[in-house]
Amino acid sequence: MNKFETELKNGNFIVSECIDCKQIIWPTSDFCNICHNTTKWRNTNNLGIIIEFSKKNDEFFGLIEVEQNLRVMGKIVTDKIPEINQKVILKECSFNKTPKFIFKTITN
């Protein structure tokens, strides 16, 4: 299990960021795929926006953008139909064979 998976298992969503060019590296890596320098690990800010979403039964799922165009799939918890570009906050993350993300919509 790598650092990313271990941290997710502990409920922490971390990313790797290049020490030199400051780009978020996705998928996570110890080396930058742009300038080939080393990366550092850091927590995300847990905020994002809905890029697209769909519904299965009574649950919403979507593509959420966080951190410099980093996009992850996750469940969207909401009281009403989500909207494209709506803000969300990461409420839970975990890892059990695959990453799992649960976001909650933020109402203004």
Sequence and secondary structure as in RCSB ss.txt:
>XXXX:A:sequence
MNKFETELKNGNFIVSECIDCKQIIWPTSDFCNICHNTTKWRNTNNLGIIIEFSKKNDEFFGLIEVEQNLRVMGK
IVTDKIPEINQKVILKECSFNKTPKFIFKTITN
>XXXX:A:secstr
  HHHHHHHTT  EEEEETTT  EESS  SB TTT  BEEEEE   EEEEEEEEEETTEEEEEEEETTTEEEEEE
EE SS   TT EEEEEEEEESSSEEEEEEE   
